[in-house]
Amino acid sequence: MLRRALCVAASRGWSRLAGPGLSLSAERGPLGGTTPLFQTTRDYRRFTQRKKQEVSSHLDDIPLTMLRKAYINVPVIDKVDDVVRRMLSLEMSSQREKVKIKKMQLAEKVMRSPNDVGSYEVQVAHLTAKIRTIQEHLQLNRKDKRNRRVMLMAIDHRKKLLKFLRRTRFENFEHTCKVLGIEYTFPPPYCRKPTRRWIAKKAFCRKVFEEVKKLKAPERLKQRLEYQAKARAAKEQALQSKETPV
């Protein structure tokens, strides 16, 4: 507010009325510097540039000379020159292309056969690459609620797949968690769905507890005062015993 008022005063030409000691213009003071009032308004706020947080990515282990997923199995790709090959490589591709390659690499570790593209292990690998990519994005953009919701949905989907895989094929489940680095947490043994009757009963019990607490408050206060009086009497008696000569 002070800075705004001074700027308005300077724009209206009120610097002449302020006097020599309270000049609002950038005139030089007696010691060669600016006047104290102008210096205060100029240094009222300083902008600082935030340092960018360095986040390690799970896509760093992918070589940039690798071709994109759409051009890997093209037979003519070996005959092109270096410039075209560089344009078709991951060096000049987007992050989406790198994520596709990462999904393919993780799926190759857990697939049951060379032509396996839709088993539970492959789906878990694809969801793992997606979850880790969104986690890295949320470390830099913490207010992105849409991607956070997408990540939680993907985590729930992966939990369901792992739960079914653990129940049907335990060896594949252990191998998938070990290779992909997933720590599986067991669901709670019992989860009760709250009903209207249970909510009303809990509210009634809480109300009864508060009423009983109010009724017992005077009795508890009386007991506390009695305890303090006994402690005070014991302390005085101990002091008197020390003062009396032996």
N, C-alpha and C positions, 0 to 999 in steps of 0.2 A: 504493500500500500504506500509506503514512504517513497519507494522508487517511482511509482506511477505518478504520485503527486508532484514530485520534483521534475519529472519529465514534462508533465503538463504545464508546470510553471515556467520551465525553460522555453517551451514552445510558444507561450503567450508573451514572452518578453518581460518577465518579472525579475530577471536577474539584476537589473539596474536598481530595483527597489530593495533588494536583499542586503545591500551594504557591502563594503569592501571585505569584511570578515566572513560573510555568508554568501559569497558569490556562487551562483548555480552554473556558471559556464566553466569551461575547461581552462580557465586562466591559470597562469603560473603563480605559485605562492612566493613568499619571501625567501624560502630556502631552495627554490628551483623546482619543487614538486607541485602537484595539483593541490587544490584546496581540500581540507578534510571532508567537507560535506559532499563534494563531487566524488572523492575517492570512495566514500562509504556507499554512495548510490551505484558506482560503477562495479564495485566488488561485492554487490549484494548477493549475486548468485553466479556460480561458476559451473559450467557444464563439464562433466567428466565422462570419458569414453570407457564403457565396460569392457573388460577383457573377455574374449571368447573362451568358453570352456572347451577343453580338448577332451573328446570322447573317443575311446578306442572302439573300432567297429569290427564286427565279425566278418566283414567282407574284405578285410585287409589281406587275408591269405590267398585271395583269388589273383592269379597273374593277369596283368593288364594286357599281355600279348595274346590272350585267349580270344577266340572269335565269339561272336554272339551266338545265342542258342539257335537262331533261325538259319545261320550260315555254317554250322559245324559239319553237317552231313552233305553239303553241296559238293559234287565231284569237281566242279570247275574252279574251286577256291584255291587249289594248289598252283594254278597257272597265272594268277593275277600278280601284279607287281606289288612292291612294298607299300606304296602310297595307298592303294585301294585296300590292301589287307589291314593297314593301320586304321583306315576309316571304318572298317567292318569289325574291328576288335573292341574290347571292353575299355580301351583307353579313351575313346571318344563316344562312349555310350552313356546312357542315363543310369541312375541307381536301380530302376526297375529291371533293366537287363542284367545287372549284377545279381539282383535278388533271384532272378530266374536261374542263373547259373548255380547260385548257392543252394537253391532248392534241389536242383538236379544232382549236385554233389552229395547232399545229405541223403537223398533218396537212394542213391547207388550203394550207400553203406548198409541200408537196412532192407532192401528189396528182396523178395523171396526168389525171384527168377529174373533173367535179363529183360523179359517183356512185362514185368510187373509195374503197373502204373496206378493202381487204385486200391492196393491192400491197405490194411489199417496202419502198418508200419510206414508206408509211403505217405499216407495222409498226415501222420504225426510229424514226419520230417518236414513236410511243406508248412504245416502250422508252426513248427518250431522256428523256421527261418522267418516267417511272417511276424511272429511275436518278438523275436530279437530285433528285427528292423524297426518295429514300432517303439520298442523300449529305448533304442538309441535316439529316435526322433523325439520322444517325450522328455529325455534328459535335457535337450536344448529348448524345447517348447512345452513347458509344463502346463500351460493353460489350454492346450489343444484337447478339448473334451471329447470331440468326435473320435479321434484316433485312440484315445484312452478307452472309450466304450468298445471300439472294434477289437482292441487288444484283449479286453476282458471276455468278450464273446469268443474269441479264438482260444483263450485259455480254458474256458468252460468246455468248448468242443473237444479240445485235446484231452482234457480229463476224462470225458466220456469214452473216447476211443481207447485210452490207456486202461480204463476200468474194465472194458469189455475184453481187451487183449490180455489183461492179467487173469481174468476169469477163464478164458478159453485156451490161450497159449502162453503159459507162464514163462517158458524159455525165451520165446520171441520178445515178450515184454521186458525181461531182464536185459536182453541183448540190445533192444532199442533204447532203453533208458541209459545204458552204459555208453553206447556209441555216441548218442546225441547229447549226453551230459544233462539229462533231465532228472530232477529230484522229485520223485512221486510222493505226495503226502496222502495218507489214508483219510477217507471221509470220516466224519464223526459217527460213532456206533449207533447213536439214536438222535433223531431230529424230529421234534414235535411241531406240527403245524398249529399255529395259534388259532383258536376258534373264538367266536363271540362269547360263548359261555365261559371259556377259560379267562378271557380278558376281563369280563365283568367280575368274575370271582376274585381275580388278582387285585382289581381295583377296590373291591369290598374289603378284602383282607388288609390291604394297605390303610384303608380308612379306619378300620377297627384298631389297627396297631397304633395309629396316631392318636386316637381317642384314649386308649389305655395309657399311652405315654403321657398325655396331659393329666390324667387322673393320678398317676403315680409320681408326678413331678414334685408336689409339696412334700410327700413322704421322703423322697430321695434328697430333697434339699435339707430336710430336718436331720436325716442321717449324716449328711455331709457336714453340717454345722456341729453336730455332736462329736464327730470324729476330729474335726479341727480343734474343738474345745479340749478334748482328751489329750491331743498331741501338744497343745499349748501348755496344759497343766503338767504333763510329763516333762516338758522342756524346762519349765520353771522349777520343778522339783529337782531336776538334775543340776541346775545352776545353784540352787540353795545348798545342795549337798557338797558342792565344790567349795563354796564360800565358808562353810562351817569348819573350824579347826578340828584336827583329829586328836 
